[in-house]
Amino acid sequence: MESFSLILAIVVVTALAFDFTNGFHDTANAMATTISTGALKPKVAVAMSAVLNLVGAFLSVEVANTISKGLVDETGIRPEVIFAALVGAILWNLLTWLVGLPSSSSHALMGGLIGAAIASAGVGAVHGDVLVTKVLLPAIAAPLVAGIAAMLGARLTYRLGRKADGKAAAKGYRAGQIASAGLVSLAHGTNDAQKTMGIITLALVAGGALAPDSDPPLWVILSAGIAIALGTYLGGWRIIRTMGKGLTDLQPQQGFAAQTSAATVILASSHLGFSLSTTHSVSGAVMGAGLGRKGGVVRWSTATRMFVAWGLTLPAAALVAAIAEWVCGLGDWGTALVAVFLVTSSAAIWKISRREVVDHTNVVDDGPEAVGVVTQAMAAVTPPPAGVTGEPAAAVASSASEPKAPSATTTV
C-alpha cells in the first residue's frame, strides 16, 4: 500500500462497524424461521449462522466489485465521502433494529453512498445504469420471485407429505430446515459481507492505498467476514421476533420452503454480481410460505410497515449521508463532529433499546407485532372505536372485568 492516512483508518473502522450492524440486523434472514419453528435453539442457530457467514465471505467478490467499481465514479470519491455514506447506513440500521423492522442493510449502504457521492461531486458521480440494473430492479424482483417460489414450494411439500406420518414428516422437515438455514447463512455471507469489502476497497482506492479497479485484498475479505460473523452471533433478536412471529406463523414445511427459495435467489444474484437485499428476499419468501399453507395468513399490518421501511431506506440513508458529507466538507473539525454524532446517536439508540429487552430467552414469545415501539406509536394516533371515550383499551378492559360497587341511587 502506498499510504494509510488517519481518515482512511477511520473509514475502515467505520465500515467494519457497519458490517457488524449488518450481521446482527440481518441474522433474522437466516435463522428467524428456524428458531420460530423450534428446529434449532436460538443461541445454537446464531452460532451456526455466524460461522457460515464467515465462510460465505470467501466464496466470491462479484458483489464487492459492483460496489467498488460500478455504482459510483471511484476517481472522484474522497475517503470523507465514504465515511459520510457509512454514517447514514449505520444510523438507519440501528433505527430499524430498534423498532424490529427488517429493512435492508444493503439498500441503506447504497443510499448512503449515493447521497454522499451526489453531495460531494454531483449527480454525475452515480452510474445510473448500474443503480437501475443491479440494485433497483433486483430489489423489486427478488422478493416477488422468492415469495412465489416459496408459496409453490410450501404447497408442493404439503401435497407430497399429506399421507406421511405427521411426527415423522415434521422431524424430517426440521432437519431440512436446518440445512436450508445454513444455506441462507452461507448466501448471506457471500452477498452482504462483500458489500463492506467493496466499500473498504473503494475507500482504499480513493485514499491512494490501492490502484483503481483493484479487487479486495485478503485482509479486507477476512476482516469483513469476521465483523459480520460477530454481529450475527450477537443476534438481532428484535428482528428475529418480527420475522419469525410477526409476519406469519410458520410450520416446519413452510420454513423449509421459505429458506430454500430465499437461498436460491440470493446465491444466484451473488453469482451475477447483483447487490441484492437478502432481507427483501427472505421476507418475500416468508410471506409466500405463509400463504402456501391452507388457512395460512400473513399479518399485513406488519408487512405494510415493513414495506414502508423498505421504501424509505434508500432516500433516508441518502439524506443523512448527504448532510454528513456537507459537514465533513467543512474541514477536519466537521469530520470529527460527524464522528461524535454517530457515536452519540448509536449509544442513545442502544440505551432506548434497554427499556424493552428482547434476547434469546424471549425471542419466541408472542410479543407485539413490531416489538412495541411502532405498535404503541400507531395506537397513540388511532381514534378509539365508536362509543369509547378517552380511556385506554387496557383500562376499559380492566374496568369491565371488575365488579362495580352499587351507586348512591341503586335500589336494594
Secondary structure, 3 states (H helix, E strand, C coil): CCCCCHHHHHHHHHHHHHHHHHHHHHHHHHHHHHHHCCCCCHHHHHHHHHHHHHHHCCCCCHHHHHHHHHCECHHHCCHHHHHHHHHHHHHHHHHHHHCCCCCCHHHHHHHHHHHHHHHHHCHHHECHHHHHHHHHHHHHHHHHHHHHHHHHHHHHHHHHCCCCCHHHHHHHHHHHHHHHHHHHHHHHHHHHHHHHHHHHHHHHHHCCCCCCCCCCCHHHHHHHHHHHHHHHHHCCHHHHHHHHHHCCCCCHHHHHHHHHHHHHHHHHHHHHCCCCCHHHHHHHHHHHHHHHCCCCCCCHHHHHHHHHHHHHHHHHHHHHHHHHHHHHCCCHHHHHHHHHHHHHHHHHHHHHHCCCCCCCCCCCCCCCCCCCHHHHHHHHHCCCCCCCCCCCHHHHHHHHHCCCCCCCCCCC
